[in-house]
Amino acid sequence: MTLETQFQDAKKLLGQLIACPSLSREEDGTASIIEGFFRSKGIPTHRLHHNVWATNLLFDPSKPSILLNSHHDTVKPNPSWSVDPWTATEIDGKLMGLGSNDAGASLVCLISTFCHFYEAKLPFNLVIAATGEEEISGTHGIESLLHAKDFPEISWAIIGEPTDCQLAIAEKGLMVIDAVSTGKSGHAAREEGVNAIDLAMEDILKIKAFEFPKTSSLLGPVKTTVTVINAGKQHNVIPAICEFTIDCRVNECYTLDEVLKILQDVVKAELKPRSMRLKPSKIEGQHPIVQAAVKLGIPTFGSPTLSDQALLACPSVKIGPGHSGRSHTADEYILLDELKQGIQTYQTLIEQLNS
């Protein structure tokens, strides 16, 4: 199959996915479209929840398995769209539509790559997984597949996200912490009580000033930002409780547990993480996929944005067509040239691994 044919197939599939609303947890329609595409190519698939996956024709359990994964869920469109977000609109070499850049283009290029190598004899297996709930890091997305009995054991993974076709070899993790400062209520007109807002302000200033000692050459420092605060119900009552939220972006130098313990030693507030699932990641420079990228002249970098990499236990990289800055914006688009570039990049990487 020629590159032009692959491109036209990928473009058509992306248009169909854009036209089918697929907010997180509501991806049934797009999952069915993906199943139908594989069926049209004579490739049997499996489905768990709204996740669709398949293995190459010559799958051999004795060989290592490479996961090709991207997601087909989207965020909600914001009100600023100038065109229908659920219509694939082609203008001036762009394909506009919700999910076109994040991460529909990566997904259809990975699917095209899987189909291209489906019957090939390779020293490794290929496993394609089109998954849901990535935008909310949901438990019924890639995480549920990895725990499914019939899903193959994965040696390492390529995650499709818009990176300008550069290779992300590290990714920051995320930990959201709920903090509670506890004072003592009293009348606002008297010198009584302990104002929990004052206690929280002291802690927030400490968090803002604190610097974690270890800085990553790829991901920079750990970044902690207070993003939500809530206290008080009456103007004349000193609040006994002040709650605030800390957004922690964690580099690969620390575990989430370590970051939590360090922060708890810095502040007086009680800290409770909402989740410890979204871990930072880094792949070694000598890994075959990194070496393949180096040989092909593909730049490597560390990514500050979160993806399904955070839920994987195996080594992984992130790469795909499109630009991260377009994600979640009005009039989201993918350049048609980027779509071709995505297919070429993925296939060249697999060919380099097979050489």
Contacts in CASP RR format, 6 or more apart in sequence:
PFRMAT RR
TARGET T0000
AUTHOR 0000-0000-0000
METHOD contacts of the structure
MODEL  1
MTLETQFQDAKKLLGQLIACPSLSREEDGTASIIEGFFRSKGIPTHRLHH
NVWATNLLFDPSKPSILLNSHHDTVKPNPSWSVDPWTATEIDGKLMGLGS
NDAGASLVCLISTFCHFYEAKLPFNLVIAATGEEEISGTHGIESLLHAKD
FPEISWAIIGEPTDCQLAIAEKGLMVIDAVSTGKSGHAAREEGVNAIDLA
MEDILKIKAFEFPKTSSLLGPVKTTVTVINAGKQHNVIPAICEFTIDCRV
NECYTLDEVLKILQDVVKAELKPRSMRLKPSKIEGQHPIVQAAVKLGIPT
FGSPTLSDQALLACPSVKIGPGHSGRSHTADEYILLDELKQGIQTYQTLI
EQLNS
1 115 0 8 1.000
1 116 0 8 1.000
3 340 0 8 1.000
3 343 0 8 1.000
3 344 0 8 1.000
6 112 0 8 1.000
6 115 0 8 1.000
6 116 0 8 1.000
6 343 0 8 1.000
7 336 0 8 1.000
7 339 0 8 1.000
7 340 0 8 1.000
7 343 0 8 1.000
9 112 0 8 1.000
10 108 0 8 1.000
10 109 0 8 1.000
10 111 0 8 1.000
10 112 0 8 1.000
10 339 0 8 1.000
10 343 0 8 1.000
11 95 0 8 1.000
11 108 0 8 1.000
11 336 0 8 1.000
11 339 0 8 1.000
13 33 0 8 1.000
13 34 0 8 1.000
13 37 0 8 1.000
13 108 0 8 1.000
13 111 0 8 1.000
14 88 0 8 1.000
14 95 0 8 1.000
14 100 0 8 1.000
14 104 0 8 1.000
14 105 0 8 1.000
14 108 0 8 1.000
14 334 0 8 1.000
14 339 0 8 1.000
15 88 0 8 1.000
15 95 0 8 1.000
16 33 0 8 1.000
16 88 0 8 1.000
17 30 0 8 1.000
17 33 0 8 1.000
17 34 0 8 1.000
17 72 0 8 1.000
17 99 0 8 1.000
17 104 0 8 1.000
17 107 0 8 1.000
17 108 0 8 1.000
18 86 0 8 1.000
18 87 0 8 1.000
18 88 0 8 1.000
18 95 0 8 1.000
18 97 0 8 1.000
18 98 0 8 1.000
18 99 0 8 1.000
18 100 0 8 1.000
18 104 0 8 1.000
19 86 0 8 1.000
19 87 0 8 1.000
19 88 0 8 1.000
20 29 0 8 1.000
20 30 0 8 1.000
20 33 0 8 1.000
20 86 0 8 1.000
21 74 0 8 1.000
21 86 0 8 1.000
22 29 0 8 1.000
22 30 0 8 1.000
22 72 0 8 1.000
22 73 0 8 1.000
22 74 0 8 1.000
23 73 0 8 1.000
23 74 0 8 1.000
23 75 0 8 1.000
23 76 0 8 1.000
24 73 0 8 1.000
24 74 0 8 1.000
24 75 0 8 1.000
24 132 0 8 1.000
24 133 0 8 1.000
24 134 0 8 1.000
24 135 0 8 1.000
24 136 0 8 1.000
24 138 0 8 1.000
25 50 0 8 1.000
25 73 0 8 1.000
25 133 0 8 1.000
25 136 0 8 1.000
25 140 0 8 1.000
26 73 0 8 1.000
27 50 0 8 1.000
27 72 0 8 1.000
27 73 0 8 1.000
27 132 0 8 1.000
27 133 0 8 1.000
28 50 0 8 1.000
30 50 0 8 1.000
30 72 0 8 1.000
30 73 0 8 1.000
31 47 0 8 1.000
31 50 0 8 1.000
31 51 0 8 1.000
31 52 0 8 1.000
31 72 0 8 1.000
31 130 0 8 1.000
31 132 0 8 1.000
34 45 0 8 1.000
34 52 0 8 1.000
34 72 0 8 1.000
34 111 0 8 1.000
34 130 0 8 1.000
35 45 0 8 1.000
35 47 0 8 1.000
35 52 0 8 1.000
37 111 0 8 1.000
38 44 0 8 1.000
38 45 0 8 1.000
38 52 0 8 1.000
38 54 0 8 1.000
38 111 0 8 1.000
38 115 0 8 1.000
39 45 0 8 1.000
41 115 0 8 1.000
41 118 0 8 1.000
43 54 0 8 1.000
43 115 0 8 1.000
43 118 0 8 1.000
44 54 0 8 1.000
45 52 0 8 1.000
45 53 0 8 1.000
45 54 0 8 1.000
46 52 0 8 1.000
46 53 0 8 1.000
46 54 0 8 1.000
46 150 0 8 1.000
46 151 0 8 1.000
47 53 0 8 1.000
48 144 0 8 1.000
48 145 0 8 1.000
48 148 0 8 1.000
48 151 0 8 1.000
49 132 0 8 1.000
49 140 0 8 1.000
49 141 0 8 1.000
49 144 0 8 1.000
50 72 0 8 1.000
50 73 0 8 1.000
50 131 0 8 1.000
50 132 0 8 1.000
50 133 0 8 1.000
50 140 0 8 1.000
50 141 0 8 1.000
51 129 0 8 1.000
51 130 0 8 1.000
51 131 0 8 1.000
51 132 0 8 1.000
51 140 0 8 1.000
51 141 0 8 1.000
51 142 0 8 1.000
51 144 0 8 1.000
51 145 0 8 1.000
52 129 0 8 1.000
52 130 0 8 1.000
53 127 0 8 1.000
53 128 0 8 1.000
53 129 0 8 1.000
53 130 0 8 1.000
53 145 0 8 1.000
53 151 0 8 1.000
54 114 0 8 1.000
54 127 0 8 1.000
54 128 0 8 1.000
55 65 0 8 1.000
55 125 0 8 1.000
55 126 0 8 1.000
55 127 0 8 1.000
55 128 0 8 1.000
55 152 0 8 1.000
56 114 0 8 1.000
56 117 0 8 1.000
56 118 0 8 1.000
56 119 0 8 1.000
56 120 0 8 1.000
56 122 0 8 1.000
56 125 0 8 1.000
56 126 0 8 1.000
56 127 0 8 1.000
57 118 0 8 1.000
57 119 0 8 1.000
58 119 0 8 1.000
58 120 0 8 1.000
58 121 0 8 1.000
58 122 0 8 1.000
59 65 0 8 1.000
59 125 0 8 1.000
59 152 0 8 1.000
60 125 0 8 1.000
61 152 0 8 1.000
63 122 0 8 1.000
63 123 0 8 1.000
63 124 0 8 1.000
63 125 0 8 1.000
64 124 0 8 1.000
64 125 0 8 1.000
64 155 0 8 1.000
64 156 0 8 1.000
65 124 0 8 1.000
65 125 0 8 1.000
65 126 0 8 1.000
65 127 0 8 1.000
65 152 0 8 1.000
65 153 0 8 1.000
65 154 0 8 1.000
65 155 0 8 1.000
66 124 0 8 1.000
66 125 0 8 1.000
66 126 0 8 1.000
66 127 0 8 1.000
66 154 0 8 1.000
66 155 0 8 1.000
66 156 0 8 1.000
66 157 0 8 1.000
66 158 0 8 1.000
66 353 0 8 1.000
67 127 0 8 1.000
67 129 0 8 1.000
67 154 0 8 1.000
67 156 0 8 1.000
67 157 0 8 1.000
67 158 0 8 1.000
67 314 0 8 1.000
67 316 0 8 1.000
68 110 0 8 1.000
68 113 0 8 1.000
68 114 0 8 1.000
68 126 0 8 1.000
68 127 0 8 1.000
68 128 0 8 1.000
68 129 0 8 1.000
68 157 0 8 1.000
68 158 0 8 1.000
68 160 0 8 1.000
68 346 0 8 1.000
69 110 0 8 1.000
69 128 0 8 1.000
69 129 0 8 1.000
69 130 0 8 1.000
69 131 0 8 1.000
69 142 0 8 1.000
69 157 0 8 1.000
69 158 0 8 1.000
69 159 0 8 1.000
69 160 0 8 1.000
69 308 0 8 1.000
70 103 0 8 1.000
70 104 0 8 1.000
70 106 0 8 1.000
70 107 0 8 1.000
70 110 0 8 1.000
70 130 0 8 1.000
70 131 0 8 1.000
70 159 0 8 1.000
70 160 0 8 1.000
70 161 0 8 1.000
71 103 0 8 1.000
71 107 0 8 1.000
71 130 0 8 1.000
71 131 0 8 1.000
71 132 0 8 1.000
71 133 0 8 1.000
71 134 0 8 1.000
71 135 0 8 1.000
71 142 0 8 1.000
71 308 0 8 1.000
72 104 0 8 1.000
72 107 0 8 1.000
72 130 0 8 1.000
72 131 0 8 1.000
72 132 0 8 1.000
73 132 0 8 1.000
73 133 0 8 1.000
73 134 0 8 1.000
73 135 0 8 1.000
73 136 0 8 1.000
74 98 0 8 1.000
74 99 0 8 1.000
74 102 0 8 1.000
74 135 0 8 1.000
75 135 0 8 1.000
75 328 0 8 1.000
77 85 0 8 1.000
77 86 0 8 1.000
77 98 0 8 1.000
77 330 0 8 1.000
78 328 0 8 1.000
78 329 0 8 1.000
78 330 0 8 1.000
79 330 0 8 1.000
80 330 0 8 1.000
80 331 0 8 1.000
81 330 0 8 1.000
81 331 0 8 1.000
82 330 0 8 1.000
82 331 0 8 1.000
83 89 0 8 1.000
83 96 0 8 1.000
83 97 0 8 1.000
83 331 0 8 1.000
85 97 0 8 1.000
85 98 0 8 1.000
85 332 0 8 1.000
86 97 0 8 1.000
86 98 0 8 1.000
87 97 0 8 1.000
88 95 0 8 1.000
88 96 0 8 1.000
88 97 0 8 1.000
88 100 0 8 1.000
89 95 0 8 1.000
89 96 0 8 1.000
89 97 0 8 1.000
90 96 0 8 1.000
90 336 0 8 1.000
93 335 0 8 1.000
93 336 0 8 1.000
93 337 0 8 1.000
94 333 0 8 1.000
94 334 0 8 1.000
94 335 0 8 1.000
94 336 0 8 1.000
95 333 0 8 1.000
95 334 0 8 1.000
95 335 0 8 1.000
95 336 0 8 1.000
95 339 0 8 1.000
96 331 0 8 1.000
96 332 0 8 1.000
96 333 0 8 1.000
97 331 0 8 1.000
97 332 0 8 1.000
97 333 0 8 1.000
98 332 0 8 1.000
99 332 0 8 1.000
100 332 0 8 1.000
100 333 0 8 1.000
100 334 0 8 1.000
101 162 0 8 1.000
101 322 0 8 1.000
101 323 0 8 1.000
101 326 0 8 1.000
101 327 0 8 1.000
101 332 0 8 1.000
101 333 0 8 1.000
101 334 0 8 1.000
102 161 0 8 1.000
102 162 0 8 1.000
102 324 0 8 1.000
102 326 0 8 1.000
102 327 0 8 1.000
102 328 0 8 1.000
102 332 0 8 1.000
103 134 0 8 1.000
103 160 0 8 1.000
103 161 0 8 1.000
103 162 0 8 1.000
103 320 0 8 1.000
104 334 0 8 1.000
105 162 0 8 1.000
105 320 0 8 1.000
105 321 0 8 1.000
105 322 0 8 1.000
105 334 0 8 1.000
105 338 0 8 1.000
105 339 0 8 1.000
105 342 0 8 1.000
106 160 0 8 1.000
106 161 0 8 1.000
106 162 0 8 1.000
106 320 0 8 1.000
106 321 0 8 1.000
106 322 0 8 1.000
106 342 0 8 1.000
107 130 0 8 1.000
107 160 0 8 1.000
108 339 0 8 1.000
109 320 0 8 1.000
109 321 0 8 1.000
109 339 0 8 1.000
109 342 0 8 1.000
109 343 0 8 1.000
109 345 0 8 1.000
109 346 0 8 1.000
110 128 0 8 1.000
110 158 0 8 1.000
110 160 0 8 1.000
110 346 0 8 1.000
111 128 0 8 1.000
111 130 0 8 1.000
112 343 0 8 1.000
112 346 0 8 1.000
113 343 0 8 1.000
113 346 0 8 1.000
113 347 0 8 1.000
113 350 0 8 1.000
114 126 0 8 1.000
114 128 0 8 1.000
116 347 0 8 1.000
117 126 0 8 1.000
117 347 0 8 1.000
117 350 0 8 1.000
118 126 0 8 1.000
120 354 0 8 1.000
122 350 0 8 1.000
122 354 0 8 1.000
123 354 0 8 1.000
124 155 0 8 1.000
124 353 0 8 1.000
125 152 0 8 1.000
126 350 0 8 1.000
127 151 0 8 1.000
127 152 0 8 1.000
127 154 0 8 1.000
129 142 0 8 1.000
129 145 0 8 1.000
131 141 0 8 1.000
131 142 0 8 1.000
131 145 0 8 1.000
131 308 0 8 1.000
132 140 0 8 1.000
132 141 0 8 1.000
132 142 0 8 1.000
133 139 0 8 1.000
133 140 0 8 1.000
133 141 0 8 1.000
134 141 0 8 1.000
134 142 0 8 1.000
134 307 0 8 1.000
134 308 0 8 1.000
137 275 0 8 1.000
137 277 0 8 1.000
137 278 0 8 1.000
137 306 0 8 1.000
137 310 0 8 1.000
137 311 0 8 1.000
141 308 0 8 1.000
142 308 0 8 1.000
142 311 0 8 1.000
142 312 0 8 1.000
143 277 0 8 1.000
143 311 0 8 1.000
145 151 0 8 1.000
146 154 0 8 1.000
146 311 0 8 1.000
146 312 0 8 1.000
146 313 0 8 1.000
154 312 0 8 1.000
154 314 0 8 1.000
155 314 0 8 1.000
155 315 0 8 1.000
156 283 0 8 1.000
156 287 0 8 1.000
156 289 0 8 1.000
156 314 0 8 1.000
156 315 0 8 1.000
156 316 0 8 1.000
156 317 0 8 1.000
157 309 0 8 1.000
157 312 0 8 1.000
157 314 0 8 1.000
157 315 0 8 1.000
157 316 0 8 1.000
157 317 0 8 1.000
158 289 0 8 1.000
158 316 0 8 1.000
158 317 0 8 1.000
158 318 0 8 1.000
158 319 0 8 1.000
158 346 0 8 1.000
158 349 0 8 1.000
159 307 0 8 1.000
159 308 0 8 1.000
159 309 0 8 1.000
159 312 0 8 1.000
159 316 0 8 1.000
159 317 0 8 1.000
159 318 0 8 1.000
159 319 0 8 1.000
160 307 0 8 1.000
160 318 0 8 1.000
160 319 0 8 1.000
160 320 0 8 1.000
161 168 0 8 1.000
161 305 0 8 1.000
161 307 0 8 1.000
161 318 0 8 1.000
161 319 0 8 1.000
161 320 0 8 1.000
161 324 0 8 1.000
162 320 0 8 1.000
162 321 0 8 1.000
162 322 0 8 1.000
162 323 0 8 1.000
162 324 0 8 1.000
162 325 0 8 1.000
162 326 0 8 1.000
162 327 0 8 1.000
163 301 0 8 1.000
163 303 0 8 1.000
163 318 0 8 1.000
163 319 0 8 1.000
163 320 0 8 1.000
163 322 0 8 1.000
163 324 0 8 1.000
164 320 0 8 1.000
164 321 0 8 1.000
164 322 0 8 1.000
164 323 0 8 1.000
164 324 0 8 1.000
165 298 0 8 1.000
165 319 0 8 1.000
165 320 0 8 1.000
165 321 0 8 1.000
165 322 0 8 1.000
165 338 0 8 1.000
165 341 0 8 1.000
165 342 0 8 1.000
165 345 0 8 1.000
166 298 0 8 1.000
166 299 0 8 1.000
166 300 0 8 1.000
166 301 0 8 1.000
166 319 0 8 1.000
167 289 0 8 1.000
167 290 0 8 1.000
167 293 0 8 1.000
167 298 0 8 1.000
167 299 0 8 1.000
167 300 0 8 1.000
167 301 0 8 1.000
167 317 0 8 1.000
167 318 0 8 1.000
167 319 0 8 1.000
168 300 0 8 1.000
168 301 0 8 1.000
168 302 0 8 1.000
168 303 0 8 1.000
168 317 0 8 1.000
168 318 0 8 1.000
168 319 0 8 1.000
169 218 0 8 1.000
169 282 0 8 1.000
169 283 0 8 1.000
169 285 0 8 1.000
169 290 0 8 1.000
169 300 0 8 1.000
169 301 0 8 1.000
169 302 0 8 1.000
169 317 0 8 1.000
170 216 0 8 1.000
170 218 0 8 1.000
170 219 0 8 1.000
170 251 0 8 1.000
170 252 0 8 1.000
170 280 0 8 1.000
170 281 0 8 1.000
170 282 0 8 1.000
170 283 0 8 1.000
170 302 0 8 1.000
170 303 0 8 1.000
171 219 0 8 1.000
171 280 0 8 1.000
171 281 0 8 1.000
171 282 0 8 1.000
171 302 0 8 1.000
171 303 0 8 1.000
171 305 0 8 1.000
171 306 0 8 1.000
171 307 0 8 1.000
171 309 0 8 1.000
171 310 0 8 1.000
171 318 0 8 1.000
172 219 0 8 1.000
172 223 0 8 1.000
172 249 0 8 1.000
172 250 0 8 1.000
172 251 0 8 1.000
172 280 0 8 1.000
172 303 0 8 1.000
172 304 0 8 1.000
172 305 0 8 1.000
172 306 0 8 1.000
173 249 0 8 1.000
173 250 0 8 1.000
173 256 0 8 1.000
173 278 0 8 1.000
173 279 0 8 1.000
173 280 0 8 1.000
173 281 0 8 1.000
173 306 0 8 1.000
173 310 0 8 1.000
174 247 0 8 1.000
174 248 0 8 1.000
174 249 0 8 1.000
174 250 0 8 1.000
174 278 0 8 1.000
174 306 0 8 1.000
174 310 0 8 1.000
175 248 0 8 1.000
175 250 0 8 1.000
175 256 0 8 1.000
175 259 0 8 1.000
175 260 0 8 1.000
175 273 0 8 1.000
175 274 0 8 1.000
175 275 0 8 1.000
175 276 0 8 1.000
175 278 0 8 1.000
176 245 0 8 1.000
176 246 0 8 1.000
176 247 0 8 1.000
176 248 0 8 1.000
176 273 0 8 1.000
176 274 0 8 1.000
176 275 0 8 1.000
177 245 0 8 1.000
177 246 0 8 1.000
177 248 0 8 1.000
177 260 0 8 1.000
177 263 0 8 1.000
177 271 0 8 1.000
177 272 0 8 1.000
177 273 0 8 1.000
177 274 0 8 1.000
178 243 0 8 1.000
178 245 0 8 1.000
178 271 0 8 1.000
178 272 0 8 1.000
178 273 0 8 1.000
178 274 0 8 1.000
179 200 0 8 1.000
179 203 0 8 1.000
179 243 0 8 1.000
179 244 0 8 1.000
179 245 0 8 1.000
179 246 0 8 1.000
179 267 0 8 1.000
179 269 0 8 1.000
179 270 0 8 1.000
179 271 0 8 1.000
179 272 0 8 1.000
180 241 0 8 1.000
180 242 0 8 1.000
180 243 0 8 1.000
180 269 0 8 1.000
180 270 0 8 1.000
180 272 0 8 1.000
181 196 0 8 1.000
181 197 0 8 1.000
181 199 0 8 1.000
181 200 0 8 1.000
181 203 0 8 1.000
181 241 0 8 1.000
181 242 0 8 1.000
181 243 0 8 1.000
181 244 0 8 1.000
181 268 0 8 1.000
181 269 0 8 1.000
182 196 0 8 1.000
182 199 0 8 1.000
182 240 0 8 1.000
182 241 0 8 1.000
182 269 0 8 1.000
182 270 0 8 1.000
183 193 0 8 1.000
183 194 0 8 1.000
183 195 0 8 1.000
183 196 0 8 1.000
183 199 0 8 1.000
183 239 0 8 1.000
183 240 0 8 1.000
183 241 0 8 1.000
184 193 0 8 1.000
184 194 0 8 1.000
184 238 0 8 1.000
184 240 0 8 1.000
185 193 0 8 1.000
185 237 0 8 1.000
185 238 0 8 1.000
185 239 0 8 1.000
185 240 0 8 1.000
186 192 0 8 1.000
186 193 0 8 1.000
186 237 0 8 1.000
186 238 0 8 1.000
187 236 0 8 1.000
187 237 0 8 1.000
187 238 0 8 1.000
188 235 0 8 1.000
188 236 0 8 1.000
188 237 0 8 1.000
188 238 0 8 1.000
189 236 0 8 1.000
192 238 0 8 1.000
193 238 0 8 1.000
194 238 0 8 1.000
194 240 0 8 1.000
195 238 0 8 1.000
195 239 0 8 1.000
196 231 0 8 1.000
196 238 0 8 1.000
196 239 0 8 1.000
196 240 0 8 1.000
196 241 0 8 1.000
196 242 0 8 1.000
197 231 0 8 1.000
197 232 0 8 1.000
197 239 0 8 1.000
197 242 0 8 1.000
199 242 0 8 1.000
199 268 0 8 1.000
199 269 0 8 1.000
200 229 0 8 1.000
200 231 0 8 1.000
200 242 0 8 1.000
200 244 0 8 1.000
200 269 0 8 1.000
202 268 0 8 1.000
203 244 0 8 1.000
203 266 0 8 1.000
203 267 0 8 1.000
203 268 0 8 1.000
203 269 0 8 1.000
204 226 0 8 1.000
204 229 0 8 1.000
204 244 0 8 1.000
206 266 0 8 1.000
206 267 0 8 1.000
207 224 0 8 1.000
207 226 0 8 1.000
207 246 0 8 1.000
207 263 0 8 1.000
207 266 0 8 1.000
207 267 0 8 1.000
208 226 0 8 1.000
210 224 0 8 1.000
210 263 0 8 1.000
210 266 0 8 1.000
211 221 0 8 1.000
212 221 0 8 1.000
212 222 0 8 1.000
212 253 0 8 1.000
212 254 0 8 1.000
212 259 0 8 1.000
212 262 0 8 1.000
214 222 0 8 1.000
214 251 0 8 1.000
214 253 0 8 1.000
214 254 0 8 1.000
215 221 0 8 1.000
215 251 0 8 1.000
215 253 0 8 1.000
216 251 0 8 1.000
216 252 0 8 1.000
216 253 0 8 1.000
218 251 0 8 1.000
218 252 0 8 1.000
218 282 0 8 1.000
218 301 0 8 1.000
218 302 0 8 1.000
219 251 0 8 1.000
219 252 0 8 1.000
219 280 0 8 1.000
219 302 0 8 1.000
219 303 0 8 1.000
219 304 0 8 1.000
220 251 0 8 1.000
221 251 0 8 1.000
222 248 0 8 1.000
222 249 0 8 1.000
222 250 0 8 1.000
222 251 0 8 1.000
222 253 0 8 1.000
222 254 0 8 1.000
222 259 0 8 1.000
223 248 0 8 1.000
223 249 0 8 1.000
224 246 0 8 1.000
224 247 0 8 1.000
224 248 0 8 1.000
224 249 0 8 1.000
224 263 0 8 1.000
225 246 0 8 1.000
225 247 0 8 1.000
226 244 0 8 1.000
226 245 0 8 1.000
226 246 0 8 1.000
226 247 0 8 1.000
227 245 0 8 1.000
227 246 0 8 1.000
227 247 0 8 1.000
228 244 0 8 1.000
228 245 0 8 1.000
229 242 0 8 1.000
229 243 0 8 1.000
229 244 0 8 1.000
229 245 0 8 1.000
230 242 0 8 1.000
230 243 0 8 1.000
230 244 0 8 1.000
231 239 0 8 1.000
231 241 0 8 1.000
231 242 0 8 1.000
231 243 0 8 1.000
232 239 0 8 1.000
232 241 0 8 1.000
232 242 0 8 1.000
233 239 0 8 1.000
244 269 0 8 1.000
246 263 0 8 1.000
246 271 0 8 1.000
248 256 0 8 1.000
248 259 0 8 1.000
248 263 0 8 1.000
249 304 0 8 1.000
250 256 0 8 1.000
250 259 0 8 1.000
250 279 0 8 1.000
250 280 0 8 1.000
251 280 0 8 1.000
252 280 0 8 1.000
252 281 0 8 1.000
252 282 0 8 1.000
254 262 0 8 1.000
254 280 0 8 1.000
255 279 0 8 1.000
256 273 0 8 1.000
256 276 0 8 1.000
256 278 0 8 1.000
256 279 0 8 1.000
257 276 0 8 1.000
260 271 0 8 1.000
260 273 0 8 1.000
263 271 0 8 1.000
264 271 0 8 1.000
277 310 0 8 1.000
277 311 0 8 1.000
278 306 0 8 1.000
278 310 0 8 1.000
278 311 0 8 1.000
279 310 0 8 1.000
280 310 0 8 1.000
281 309 0 8 1.000
281 310 0 8 1.000
281 312 0 8 1.000
281 315 0 8 1.000
281 316 0 8 1.000
283 289 0 8 1.000
283 290 0 8 1.000
283 315 0 8 1.000
283 316 0 8 1.000
283 317 0 8 1.000
284 290 0 8 1.000
284 315 0 8 1.000
285 291 0 8 1.000
287 315 0 8 1.000
288 353 0 8 1.000
289 317 0 8 1.000
289 349 0 8 1.000
289 353 0 8 1.000
290 300 0 8 1.000
290 317 0 8 1.000
292 349 0 8 1.000
292 352 0 8 1.000
292 353 0 8 1.000
293 300 0 8 1.000
293 317 0 8 1.000
293 349 0 8 1.000
294 300 0 8 1.000
295 352 0 8 1.000
296 348 0 8 1.000
296 349 0 8 1.000
296 352 0 8 1.000
298 319 0 8 1.000
298 345 0 8 1.000
298 349 0 8 1.000
303 318 0 8 1.000
303 324 0 8 1.000
305 324 0 8 1.000
307 318 0 8 1.000
309 316 0 8 1.000
309 318 0 8 1.000
319 345 0 8 1.000
319 346 0 8 1.000
319 349 0 8 1.000
320 342 0 8 1.000
320 345 0 8 1.000
320 346 0 8 1.000
321 334 0 8 1.000
321 338 0 8 1.000
321 339 0 8 1.000
321 341 0 8 1.000
321 342 0 8 1.000
321 345 0 8 1.000
322 334 0 8 1.000
322 335 0 8 1.000
322 338 0 8 1.000
326 332 0 8 1.000
326 333 0 8 1.000
END
